[in-house]
Amino acid sequence: MVPLDPKRHGRVCCPALLLVLVIFWPYPLPAESATLEGEILVEALRTGGYNLYFRHEATDWSQTDQVLQPGDWTSCDPARIRQLSASGRASAIRTGKAMRALAIPVGRVYSSPYCRAVETAEALGLGQVETTVDVMNLRVADHFGGREAIVATARKRLAGSPAPGRNDVYVAHGNVARAATSVYPGEGEALVFMPRGDGGFDFVGRLSPNAWQRLAGIAN
């Protein structure tokens, strides 16, 4: 193929070239390039078929994780592992109430084994909570095959299809979301992903705790 002479063809070929790049470029567009918001996102969730990834609710940052041996992450002792704050617990309860008020159908509920994640999932009150290391905190990834192993299992989970008419819920950590999807949630925020059916998924939108409550008309 003979390269184009930019002096002769620059102004003429560039629009066409850009169109070809947009259509055939092999990498996905940025994760947040086209998203749903507010009532439109809620309406989509009511039809089911999505995976909701919650970062655990607000925590007490005066506490620190002290993982000395495998299993320490399940401790609910604030002297050993960072726990939810009182406001975080209350916010998780309100978010769950808002989701029920908005008639969001939920299938299965999964959580990282960390106490703050499990407690968030339980406070949401959306169903029985199942723990899984597939979305484990990357800070302890070495105990589970390393960072890339956790990223791979998290992506596989988000690419999985919920039961028809349902949405599956995952409660885990911000570092896993950022590494596996490039989207970073705030504490208590939900990221919404749509499985494509080809082993991948698309980012659809995000809902903060305040957004859930506002849309449901629940006072904070």
Residue pairs with C-beta under 8 A, 6 or more apart in sequence:
4 13
30 182
31 181
31 182
31 183
31 203
32 183
32 203
35 41
35 203
35 204
35 205
35 206
36 44
36 192
36 204
36 205
37 205
38 211
38 215
39 215
41 192
41 204
41 205
41 207
42 102
42 104
42 215
44 50
44 192
44 204
45 52
45 102
45 104
45 167
45 192
46 102
46 103
46 104
46 105
47 165
48 105
48 107
48 162
48 163
48 164
48 165
48 166
48 167
49 161
49 162
49 164
49 165
49 166
49 167
49 194
49 195
50 162
50 167
50 168
50 192
50 193
50 194
50 204
51 157
51 158
51 160
51 162
51 167
51 168
51 169
51 170
51 192
51 193
51 194
51 195
51 201
52 167
52 168
52 169
52 170
52 190
52 191
52 192
52 193
53 135
53 158
53 170
53 172
53 177
53 181
53 185
53 190
53 191
53 192
53 193
54 120
54 121
54 124
54 169
54 170
54 171
54 172
54 185
54 188
54 189
54 190
54 191
55 171
55 172
55 173
55 174
55 177
55 185
55 186
55 187
55 188
55 189
56 84
56 88
56 112
56 114
56 116
56 117
56 119
56 120
56 171
56 172
56 173
56 187
56 188
57 84
57 88
57 89
57 91
57 92
57 95
57 116
57 120
57 123
57 187
57 188
57 209
58 84
58 85
58 87
58 88
58 91
58 187
58 188
59 82
59 83
59 84
59 85
59 88
59 116
59 187
60 78
60 82
60 83
60 84
60 85
61 82
63 78
63 79
63 81
63 82
63 83
64 82
65 73
65 80
65 81
65 82
65 139
66 72
66 80
66 81
67 73
67 81
67 139
67 140
70 143
72 80
72 81
73 81
73 113
73 114
73 115
73 137
73 140
74 113
74 114
74 115
74 118
75 81
75 115
76 83
76 115
76 119
81 114
81 115
81 116
82 116
83 115
83 116
83 119
84 92
84 116
84 119
84 120
88 116
88 120
88 187
88 188
89 119
89 123
91 188
91 209
92 119
92 120
92 123
92 124
92 188
92 209
93 123
93 124
93 125
94 209
94 212
94 213
94 218
94 220
95 124
95 188
95 190
95 209
95 212
95 213
96 123
96 124
96 125
96 126
97 125
97 216
97 218
98 212
98 213
98 215
98 216
98 218
99 106
99 124
99 126
99 212
99 216
100 125
100 126
101 216
101 217
101 218
102 212
102 215
102 216
104 167
105 165
105 166
105 167
106 126
106 127
106 166
106 167
106 168
106 169
107 127
107 162
107 163
107 166
107 167
107 168
108 127
108 130
108 162
108 163
108 166
108 168
108 169
109 121
109 124
109 126
109 127
109 128
109 129
109 130
109 168
109 169
109 171
110 121
110 129
110 130
110 131
110 132
110 134
110 135
110 157
110 168
110 169
110 170
110 171
111 117
111 118
111 120
111 121
111 129
111 130
111 131
111 132
111 135
111 170
111 171
111 172
112 118
112 131
112 132
112 133
112 135
112 136
112 137
112 171
112 172
112 173
112 176
113 131
113 132
113 133
113 136
114 137
114 173
117 171
117 172
117 173
118 129
118 131
118 171
120 171
120 188
121 129
121 169
121 171
122 129
124 169
124 171
126 169
127 169
129 171
132 157
133 144
133 150
133 153
134 150
134 153
134 154
134 156
134 157
135 150
135 153
135 154
135 157
135 170
135 172
135 173
135 176
136 144
136 150
136 172
136 173
136 176
137 172
137 173
137 175
137 176
138 147
138 150
138 173
138 175
138 176
138 179
139 175
141 147
141 149
141 150
144 150
147 179
150 176
150 179
150 180
151 176
151 179
151 180
154 172
154 176
154 177
154 179
154 180
155 180
155 181
155 201
156 199
157 170
158 170
158 180
158 181
158 193
158 195
158 201
159 195
159 196
159 199
159 200
159 201
160 168
160 195
161 195
161 197
162 168
174 184
174 185
174 186
174 187
177 183
177 184
177 185
177 191
178 184
181 191
181 193
181 201
181 203
183 191
183 203
183 206
185 191
185 206
186 208
188 208
188 209
189 206
189 207
189 208
189 209
190 206
190 207
190 208
190 212
191 203
191 205
191 206
192 203
192 204
192 205
192 206
192 207
193 201
193 202
193 203
193 204
194 201
194 202
194 204
195 201
196 202
207 215
210 220
212 218
213 219
213 220
